[in-house]
Amino acid sequence: MTKYKRILLKLSGESLMGNQSFGIDPERLADYARQIKEVHAMGIQIGIVIGGGNIFRGLSGTSKGFDRVKGDQMGMCATVINSLALSSALEASGVKTKVLTAIRMEPIGEFYSKWKAIEAMESGYICIFSAGTGSPYFTTDTGSSLRGIEIEADVMLKGTRVDGIYTADPEKDPTATKFDQITFDEIYARNLKVMDLTATTMCKENHLPIYVFNMDIVGNLKRVIDGEPIGTLVH
Ligand code: UDP
């Protein structure tokens, strides 16, 4: 028996860059696809939300003169590009996927609905939820909280490039220590930047636990599914 039956996996767009400074690193993409395929083969139902920060972020666009709403729409389109790339890599490895979009854009993807997603996951498809929430001023972290809650996932697995949540940023503060688990309230009290507050609060209010782990180490996704304590559980 595995720990989870249905998961929502959140991947950042930035991590898709690998060692590049922009865009999609095919090796990183293939690594992710292999890891996802591995846990799919264990019978886990998988929904994925992928960010767009490797291509465009609305907020950083405003400093360059972009209208915020148009910038956010560009960001949402960027998540669709990444979702198609991941879908393509997964399909190439023999896994069936469905790209669902929060904004209508057939034939690129089908328009999202909870029931379409659940039916597809139960039939063995991996669902990739693209275009975030479909609305500006949100992030893909909030998109993934929303989709995770809607599809009744057991957990949101937040794949990052650090191995969990620390008392301070471990890339800046060498004295930072890692939590094995932490409550939502403690995240607020310590002002920890795990996700934006909208995303965190949605998970708290709807009882969706979050597991933060390092997805850039090949095999880690399976370790999390196997219950190995390699990251930080937020509950
Ligand atoms: N975005 C949005 N609404 C959403 C999700 C995303 O407007 O519901 C836009 C926003 O501009 C954001 C960009 O898409 O900056 C890319 O998403 P995000 O920054 O979350 O990507 P990540 O940091 O995970 O790569």
py3Dmol code that shows the C-alpha trace and the ligand (Angstrom):
import py3Dmol

protein = """\
ATOM      1  CA  MET A   1       0.000   0.000   0.000  1.00  0.00           C
ATOM      2  CA  THR A   2       1.324   3.422  -0.879  1.00  0.00           C
ATOM      3  CA  LYS A   3       0.802   6.450   1.303  1.00  0.00           C
ATOM      4  CA  TYR A   4      -1.275   8.383  -1.231  1.00  0.00           C
ATOM      5  CA  LYS A   5      -3.918   7.421  -3.790  1.00  0.00           C
ATOM      6  CA  ARG A   6      -4.181  10.737  -5.634  1.00  0.00           C
ATOM      7  CA  ILE A   7      -1.604  13.524  -5.650  1.00  0.00           C
ATOM      8  CA  LEU A   8      -1.331  17.034  -6.981  1.00  0.00           C
ATOM      9  CA  LEU A   9       2.264  17.664  -8.035  1.00  0.00           C
ATOM     10  CA  LYS A  10       3.362  21.301  -8.278  1.00  0.00           C
ATOM     11  CA  LEU A  11       6.474  22.035 -10.310  1.00  0.00           C
ATOM     12  CA  SER A  12       7.880  25.508 -10.793  1.00  0.00           C
ATOM     13  CA  GLY A  13       8.529  26.778 -14.273  1.00  0.00           C
ATOM     14  CA  GLU A  14      11.913  27.995 -13.155  1.00  0.00           C
ATOM     15  CA  SER A  15      13.097  24.498 -12.334  1.00  0.00           C
ATOM     16  CA  LEU A  16      12.414  23.448 -15.949  1.00  0.00           C
ATOM     17  CA  MET A  17      15.306  25.706 -16.994  1.00  0.00           C
ATOM     18  CA  GLY A  18      17.815  23.287 -15.468  1.00  0.00           C
ATOM     19  CA  ASN A  19      21.191  24.969 -15.917  1.00  0.00           C
ATOM     20  CA  GLN A  20      19.925  27.321 -18.597  1.00  0.00           C
ATOM     21  CA  SER A  21      18.931  30.929 -17.904  1.00  0.00           C
ATOM     22  CA  PHE A  22      15.661  30.769 -19.870  1.00  0.00           C
ATOM     23  CA  GLY A  23      13.258  28.288 -21.396  1.00  0.00           C
ATOM     24  CA  ILE A  24      13.129  24.529 -21.133  1.00  0.00           C
ATOM     25  CA  ASP A  25      16.058  22.201 -20.550  1.00  0.00           C
ATOM     26  CA  PRO A  26      15.215  18.924 -22.366  1.00  0.00           C
ATOM     27  CA  GLU A  27      17.279  16.901 -19.885  1.00  0.00           C
ATOM     28  CA  ARG A  28      15.450  18.311 -16.864  1.00  0.00           C
ATOM     29  CA  LEU A  29      12.158  17.712 -18.639  1.00  0.00           C
ATOM     30  CA  ALA A  30      13.107  14.091 -19.336  1.00  0.00           C
ATOM     31  CA  ASP A  31      14.192  13.635 -15.682  1.00  0.00           C
ATOM     32  CA  TYR A  32      10.836  14.890 -14.474  1.00  0.00           C
ATOM     33  CA  ALA A  33       8.968  12.704 -16.945  1.00  0.00           C
ATOM     34  CA  ARG A  34      10.907   9.619 -15.771  1.00  0.00           C
ATOM     35  CA  GLN A  35      10.157  10.337 -12.122  1.00  0.00           C
ATOM     36  CA  ILE A  36       6.478  10.950 -12.797  1.00  0.00           C
ATOM     37  CA  LYS A  37       6.199   7.823 -14.923  1.00  0.00           C
ATOM     38  CA  GLU A  38       7.765   5.813 -12.106  1.00  0.00           C
ATOM     39  CA  VAL A  39       5.094   6.762  -9.561  1.00  0.00           C
ATOM     40  CA  HIS A  40       2.303   6.533 -12.130  1.00  0.00           C
ATOM     41  CA  ALA A  41       3.340   2.909 -12.668  1.00  0.00           C
ATOM     42  CA  MET A  42       2.711   2.363  -8.933  1.00  0.00           C
ATOM     43  CA  GLY A  43      -0.966   3.142  -9.547  1.00  0.00           C
ATOM     44  CA  ILE A  44      -0.948   6.676  -8.135  1.00  0.00           C
ATOM     45  CA  GLN A  45      -3.447   9.079  -9.716  1.00  0.00           C
ATOM     46  CA  ILE A  46      -1.553  12.210 -10.706  1.00  0.00           C
ATOM     47  CA  GLY A  47      -2.562  15.794 -11.395  1.00  0.00           C
ATOM     48  CA  ILE A  48       0.198  18.282 -12.205  1.00  0.00           C
ATOM     49  CA  VAL A  49       0.403  22.059 -12.133  1.00  0.00           C
ATOM     50  CA  ILE A  50       3.481  23.626 -13.641  1.00  0.00           C
ATOM     51  CA  GLY A  51       4.463  27.288 -13.342  1.00  0.00           C
ATOM     52  CA  GLY A  52       5.650  29.643 -16.054  1.00  0.00           C
ATOM     53  CA  GLY A  53       8.454  31.588 -14.381  1.00  0.00           C
ATOM     54  CA  ASN A  54      11.052  30.246 -16.851  1.00  0.00           C
ATOM     55  CA  ILE A  55       9.251  32.163 -19.585  1.00  0.00           C
ATOM     56  CA  PHE A  56       7.261  35.088 -18.162  1.00  0.00           C
ATOM     57  CA  ARG A  57       5.936  36.414 -14.859  1.00  0.00           C
ATOM     58  CA  GLY A  58       3.253  39.100 -14.857  1.00  0.00           C
ATOM     59  CA  LEU A  59       4.603  40.969 -11.878  1.00  0.00           C
ATOM     60  CA  SER A  60       8.122  41.297 -13.273  1.00  0.00           C
ATOM     61  CA  GLY A  61       6.559  42.428 -16.563  1.00  0.00           C
ATOM     62  CA  THR A  62       5.022  45.480 -14.885  1.00  0.00           C
ATOM     63  CA  SER A  63       8.490  46.868 -14.120  1.00  0.00           C
ATOM     64  CA  LYS A  64       9.196  46.704 -17.864  1.00  0.00           C
ATOM     65  CA  GLY A  65       6.038  48.603 -18.709  1.00  0.00           C
ATOM     66  CA  PHE A  66       3.590  45.744 -19.301  1.00  0.00           C
ATOM     67  CA  ASP A  67       0.002  46.093 -18.174  1.00  0.00           C
ATOM     68  CA  ARG A  68      -0.384  43.794 -15.153  1.00  0.00           C
ATOM     69  CA  VAL A  69      -3.421  41.920 -16.422  1.00  0.00           C
ATOM     70  CA  LYS A  70      -1.915  41.369 -19.866  1.00  0.00           C
ATOM     71  CA  GLY A  71       1.365  40.378 -18.224  1.00  0.00           C
ATOM     72  CA  ASP A  72      -0.435  37.825 -16.063  1.00  0.00           C
ATOM     73  CA  GLN A  73      -2.202  36.502 -19.145  1.00  0.00           C
ATOM     74  CA  MET A  74       1.216  36.119 -20.772  1.00  0.00           C
ATOM     75  CA  GLY A  75       2.338  34.254 -17.649  1.00  0.00           C
ATOM     76  CA  MET A  76      -0.657  31.941 -17.885  1.00  0.00           C
ATOM     77  CA  CYS A  77       0.170  31.255 -21.546  1.00  0.00           C
ATOM     78  CA  ALA A  78       3.712  30.427 -20.407  1.00  0.00           C
ATOM     79  CA  THR A  79       2.305  27.728 -18.103  1.00  0.00           C
ATOM     80  CA  VAL A  80       0.475  26.260 -21.097  1.00  0.00           C
ATOM     81  CA  ILE A  81       3.756  26.075 -23.045  1.00  0.00           C
ATOM     82  CA  ASN A  82       5.402  24.235 -20.126  1.00  0.00           C
ATOM     83  CA  SER A  83       2.393  21.949 -19.722  1.00  0.00           C
ATOM     84  CA  LEU A  84       2.570  20.978 -23.401  1.00  0.00           C
ATOM     85  CA  ALA A  85       6.292  20.302 -23.060  1.00  0.00           C
ATOM     86  CA  LEU A  86       5.743  18.060 -20.043  1.00  0.00           C
ATOM     87  CA  SER A  87       2.818  16.330 -21.731  1.00  0.00           C
ATOM     88  CA  SER A  88       4.958  15.684 -24.773  1.00  0.00           C
ATOM     89  CA  ALA A  89       7.806  14.252 -22.687  1.00  0.00           C
ATOM     90  CA  LEU A  90       5.425  11.999 -20.746  1.00  0.00           C
ATOM     91  CA  GLU A  91       3.670  10.773 -23.883  1.00  0.00           C
ATOM     92  CA  ALA A  92       7.068  10.031 -25.452  1.00  0.00           C
ATOM     93  CA  SER A  93       7.773   7.771 -22.501  1.00  0.00           C
ATOM     94  CA  GLY A  94       4.484   5.936 -23.025  1.00  0.00           C
ATOM     95  CA  VAL A  95       2.246   7.635 -20.438  1.00  0.00           C
ATOM     96  CA  LYS A  96      -1.176   8.960 -21.445  1.00  0.00           C
ATOM     97  CA  THR A  97      -1.774  12.590 -20.509  1.00  0.00           C
ATOM     98  CA  LYS A  98      -4.497  15.194 -20.764  1.00  0.00           C
ATOM     99  CA  VAL A  99      -3.691  18.895 -20.776  1.00  0.00           C
ATOM    100  CA  LEU A 100      -6.622  20.793 -19.294  1.00  0.00           C
ATOM    101  CA  THR A 101      -6.707  24.568 -19.555  1.00  0.00           C
ATOM    102  CA  ALA A 102      -8.295  27.075 -17.179  1.00  0.00           C
ATOM    103  CA  ILE A 103      -8.965  29.309 -20.197  1.00  0.00           C
ATOM    104  CA  ARG A 104     -10.658  27.938 -23.312  1.00  0.00           C
ATOM    105  CA  MET A 105      -8.067  27.213 -25.992  1.00  0.00           C
ATOM    106  CA  GLU A 106      -9.151  24.102 -27.846  1.00  0.00           C
ATOM    107  CA  PRO A 107      -7.531  22.252 -29.571  1.00  0.00           C
ATOM    108  CA  ILE A 108      -4.437  22.928 -27.434  1.00  0.00           C
ATOM    109  CA  GLY A 109      -6.137  21.464 -24.392  1.00  0.00           C
ATOM    110  CA  GLU A 110      -9.607  20.682 -23.106  1.00  0.00           C
ATOM    111  CA  PHE A 111     -11.361  23.229 -20.923  1.00  0.00           C
ATOM    112  CA  TYR A 112     -10.901  22.192 -17.284  1.00  0.00           C
ATOM    113  CA  SER A 113     -13.621  20.684 -15.152  1.00  0.00           C
ATOM    114  CA  LYS A 114     -13.234  18.743 -11.915  1.00  0.00           C
ATOM    115  CA  TRP A 115     -15.207  15.768 -13.186  1.00  0.00           C
ATOM    116  CA  LYS A 116     -13.367  15.570 -16.494  1.00  0.00           C
ATOM    117  CA  ALA A 117     -10.119  15.558 -14.524  1.00  0.00           C
ATOM    118  CA  ILE A 118     -11.166  12.879 -12.055  1.00  0.00           C
ATOM    119  CA  GLU A 119     -12.568  10.648 -14.797  1.00  0.00           C
ATOM    120  CA  ALA A 120      -9.328  10.989 -16.763  1.00  0.00           C
ATOM    121  CA  MET A 121      -7.119  10.229 -13.745  1.00  0.00           C
ATOM    122  CA  GLU A 122      -9.250   7.213 -12.859  1.00  0.00           C
ATOM    123  CA  SER A 123      -8.792   5.969 -16.446  1.00  0.00           C
ATOM    124  CA  GLY A 124      -5.009   6.173 -16.117  1.00  0.00           C
ATOM    125  CA  TYR A 125      -4.327   9.555 -17.654  1.00  0.00           C
ATOM    126  CA  ILE A 126      -2.031  12.046 -15.991  1.00  0.00           C
ATOM    127  CA  CYS A 127      -3.814  15.402 -15.946  1.00  0.00           C
ATOM    128  CA  ILE A 128      -1.800  18.573 -16.435  1.00  0.00           C
ATOM    129  CA  PHE A 129      -3.704  21.616 -15.257  1.00  0.00           C
ATOM    130  CA  SER A 130      -2.492  24.609 -17.223  1.00  0.00           C
ATOM    131  CA  ALA A 131      -3.129  28.375 -17.257  1.00  0.00           C
ATOM    132  CA  GLY A 132      -3.198  28.514 -13.444  1.00  0.00           C
ATOM    133  CA  THR A 133      -6.548  29.638 -12.094  1.00  0.00           C
ATOM    134  CA  GLY A 134      -7.380  31.410 -15.372  1.00  0.00           C
ATOM    135  CA  SER A 135      -7.404  34.772 -13.562  1.00  0.00           C
ATOM    136  CA  PRO A 136      -4.750  37.458 -13.178  1.00  0.00           C
ATOM    137  CA  TYR A 137      -3.254  38.396  -9.804  1.00  0.00           C
ATOM    138  CA  PHE A 138      -2.926  34.733  -8.846  1.00  0.00           C
ATOM    139  CA  THR A 139       0.047  32.383  -9.001  1.00  0.00           C
ATOM    140  CA  THR A 140       0.388  28.786 -10.042  1.00  0.00           C
ATOM    141  CA  ASP A 141       0.846  27.948  -6.349  1.00  0.00           C
ATOM    142  CA  THR A 142      -2.710  29.156  -5.841  1.00  0.00           C
ATOM    143  CA  GLY A 143      -3.714  27.317  -9.022  1.00  0.00           C
ATOM    144  CA  SER A 144      -2.280  24.145  -7.596  1.00  0.00           C
ATOM    145  CA  SER A 145      -3.967  24.631  -4.190  1.00  0.00           C
ATOM    146  CA  LEU A 146      -7.247  25.136  -6.014  1.00  0.00           C
ATOM    147  CA  ARG A 147      -6.873  22.128  -8.301  1.00  0.00           C
ATOM    148  CA  GLY A 148      -5.543  19.956  -5.466  1.00  0.00           C
ATOM    149  CA  ILE A 149      -8.602  20.745  -3.350  1.00  0.00           C
ATOM    150  CA  GLU A 150     -11.013  20.352  -6.268  1.00  0.00           C
ATOM    151  CA  ILE A 151      -9.722  16.966  -7.387  1.00  0.00           C
ATOM    152  CA  GLU A 152      -9.694  15.792  -3.740  1.00  0.00           C
ATOM    153  CA  ALA A 153      -5.993  15.025  -3.781  1.00  0.00           C
ATOM    154  CA  ASP A 154      -4.567  13.463  -0.619  1.00  0.00           C
ATOM    155  CA  VAL A 155      -1.621  15.848  -0.679  1.00  0.00           C
ATOM    156  CA  MET A 156       0.029  18.597  -2.672  1.00  0.00           C
ATOM    157  CA  LEU A 157       3.608  17.619  -3.434  1.00  0.00           C
ATOM    158  CA  LYS A 158       5.601  20.756  -4.029  1.00  0.00           C
ATOM    159  CA  GLY A 159       8.731  19.832  -5.939  1.00  0.00           C
ATOM    160  CA  THR A 160      11.422  22.473  -5.484  1.00  0.00           C
ATOM    161  CA  ARG A 161      15.210  22.718  -5.645  1.00  0.00           C
ATOM    162  CA  VAL A 162      15.589  22.666  -1.843  1.00  0.00           C
ATOM    163  CA  ASP A 163      14.875  19.637   0.292  1.00  0.00           C
ATOM    164  CA  GLY A 164      12.201  21.181   2.496  1.00  0.00           C
ATOM    165  CA  ILE A 165      11.285  24.145   4.655  1.00  0.00           C
ATOM    166  CA  TYR A 166      14.018  25.779   6.739  1.00  0.00           C
ATOM    167  CA  THR A 167      14.034  28.300   9.583  1.00  0.00           C
ATOM    168  CA  ALA A 168      15.644  30.713   7.081  1.00  0.00           C
ATOM    169  CA  ASP A 169      16.720  30.585   3.440  1.00  0.00           C
ATOM    170  CA  PRO A 170      19.402  27.843   3.451  1.00  0.00           C
ATOM    171  CA  GLU A 171      20.988  29.304   0.307  1.00  0.00           C
ATOM    172  CA  LYS A 172      21.687  32.532   2.264  1.00  0.00           C
ATOM    173  CA  ASP A 173      21.908  31.500   5.926  1.00  0.00           C
ATOM    174  CA  PRO A 174      24.206  28.528   6.754  1.00  0.00           C
ATOM    175  CA  THR A 175      22.740  28.232  10.287  1.00  0.00           C
ATOM    176  CA  ALA A 176      19.245  27.526   8.928  1.00  0.00           C
ATOM    177  CA  THR A 177      17.737  24.229  10.100  1.00  0.00           C
ATOM    178  CA  LYS A 178      15.132  22.100   8.368  1.00  0.00           C
ATOM    179  CA  PHE A 179      11.679  21.177   9.651  1.00  0.00           C
ATOM    180  CA  ASP A 180      10.482  17.587   9.197  1.00  0.00           C
ATOM    181  CA  GLN A 181       6.974  18.904   9.705  1.00  0.00           C
ATOM    182  CA  ILE A 182       5.390  22.225  10.479  1.00  0.00           C
ATOM    183  CA  THR A 183       1.869  23.547  10.978  1.00  0.00           C
ATOM    184  CA  PHE A 184       0.220  26.157   8.795  1.00  0.00           C
ATOM    185  CA  ASP A 185       0.005  28.493  11.807  1.00  0.00           C
ATOM    186  CA  GLU A 186       3.734  28.246  12.394  1.00  0.00           C
ATOM    187  CA  ILE A 187       4.372  29.201   8.775  1.00  0.00           C
ATOM    188  CA  TYR A 188       2.382  32.399   9.322  1.00  0.00           C
ATOM    189  CA  ALA A 189       3.978  33.076  12.722  1.00  0.00           C
ATOM    190  CA  ARG A 190       7.510  32.688  11.368  1.00  0.00           C
ATOM    191  CA  ASN A 191       6.660  34.458   8.115  1.00  0.00           C
ATOM    192  CA  LEU A 192       8.147  31.595   6.088  1.00  0.00           C
ATOM    193  CA  LYS A 193       7.968  31.907   2.317  1.00  0.00           C
ATOM    194  CA  VAL A 194       6.748  28.457   1.377  1.00  0.00           C
ATOM    195  CA  MET A 195       4.091  29.644  -1.070  1.00  0.00           C
ATOM    196  CA  ASP A 196       2.210  32.912  -1.346  1.00  0.00           C
ATOM    197  CA  LEU A 197      -0.337  33.492   1.409  1.00  0.00           C
ATOM    198  CA  THR A 198      -3.373  33.012  -0.834  1.00  0.00           C
ATOM    199  CA  ALA A 199      -2.158  29.547  -1.799  1.00  0.00           C
ATOM    200  CA  THR A 200      -1.174  28.620   1.763  1.00  0.00           C
ATOM    201  CA  THR A 201      -4.472  29.783   3.227  1.00  0.00           C
ATOM    202  CA  MET A 202      -6.509  27.834   0.686  1.00  0.00           C
ATOM    203  CA  CYS A 203      -4.679  24.650   1.689  1.00  0.00           C
ATOM    204  CA  LYS A 204      -5.102  25.386   5.396  1.00  0.00           C
ATOM    205  CA  GLU A 205      -8.809  26.169   5.178  1.00  0.00           C
ATOM    206  CA  ASN A 206      -9.536  23.129   3.035  1.00  0.00           C
ATOM    207  CA  HIS A 207      -7.250  20.703   4.879  1.00  0.00           C
ATOM    208  CA  LEU A 208      -4.921  19.911   2.002  1.00  0.00           C
ATOM    209  CA  PRO A 209      -1.490  19.000   3.420  1.00  0.00           C
ATOM    210  CA  ILE A 210       1.594  20.115   1.508  1.00  0.00           C
ATOM    211  CA  TYR A 211       4.815  18.144   1.215  1.00  0.00           C
ATOM    212  CA  VAL A 212       7.854  20.173   0.140  1.00  0.00           C
ATOM    213  CA  PHE A 213      10.777  18.195  -1.278  1.00  0.00           C
ATOM    214  CA  ASN A 214      13.676  18.417  -3.726  1.00  0.00           C
ATOM    215  CA  MET A 215      12.400  17.209  -7.097  1.00  0.00           C
ATOM    216  CA  ASP A 216      15.745  17.826  -8.791  1.00  0.00           C
ATOM    217  CA  ILE A 217      17.234  14.692  -7.246  1.00  0.00           C
ATOM    218  CA  VAL A 218      16.167  11.814  -9.468  1.00  0.00           C
ATOM    219  CA  GLY A 219      14.147   9.223  -7.540  1.00  0.00           C
ATOM    220  CA  ASN A 220      12.889  11.659  -4.895  1.00  0.00           C
ATOM    221  CA  LEU A 221       9.294  11.681  -6.101  1.00  0.00           C
ATOM    222  CA  LYS A 222       9.127   7.915  -5.559  1.00  0.00           C
ATOM    223  CA  ARG A 223      10.814   8.284  -2.159  1.00  0.00           C
ATOM    224  CA  VAL A 224       8.072  10.679  -1.086  1.00  0.00           C
ATOM    225  CA  ILE A 225       5.379   8.286  -2.319  1.00  0.00           C
ATOM    226  CA  ASP A 226       7.131   5.450  -0.453  1.00  0.00           C
ATOM    227  CA  GLY A 227       6.884   7.542   2.717  1.00  0.00           C
ATOM    228  CA  GLU A 228      10.589   8.280   3.137  1.00  0.00           C
ATOM    229  CA  PRO A 229      10.963  11.418   5.294  1.00  0.00           C
ATOM    230  CA  ILE A 230      13.093  13.418   2.865  1.00  0.00           C
ATOM    231  CA  GLY A 231      11.203  16.735   2.895  1.00  0.00           C
ATOM    232  CA  THR A 232       8.882  18.828   5.081  1.00  0.00           C
ATOM    233  CA  LEU A 233       5.193  18.121   5.709  1.00  0.00           C
ATOM    234  CA  VAL A 234       2.934  21.131   6.239  1.00  0.00           C
ATOM    235  CA  HIS A 235      -0.309  20.201   7.984  1.00  0.00           C
TER     236      HIS A 235
END
"""
ligand_1 = """\
25
UDP
N -0.505 33.547 -13.425
C -1.724 34.221 -13.289
N -2.782 33.546 -12.702
C -2.689 32.279 -12.250
C -1.429 31.613 -12.373
C -0.370 32.281 -12.973
O -1.865 35.367 -13.659
O -3.679 31.733 -11.744
C 0.598 34.237 -14.133
C 1.383 35.189 -13.247
O 1.753 36.309 -14.033
C 2.621 34.369 -12.891
C 2.858 33.586 -14.158
O 1.537 33.281 -14.602
O 3.721 35.183 -12.583
C 3.662 32.331 -14.003
O 3.259 31.602 -12.880
P 4.174 31.463 -11.568
O 4.895 32.745 -11.319
O 3.331 30.945 -10.482
O 5.206 30.386 -12.052
P 6.396 29.686 -11.235
O 6.956 30.702 -10.273
O 5.800 28.515 -10.487
O 7.346 29.258 -12.306
"""
view = py3Dmol.view(width=600, height=400)
view.addModel(protein, "pdb")
view.setStyle({"model": 0}, {"cartoon": {"style": "trace"}})
view.addModel(ligand_1, "xyz")
view.setStyle({"model": 1}, {"stick": {}})
view.zoomTo()
view.show()
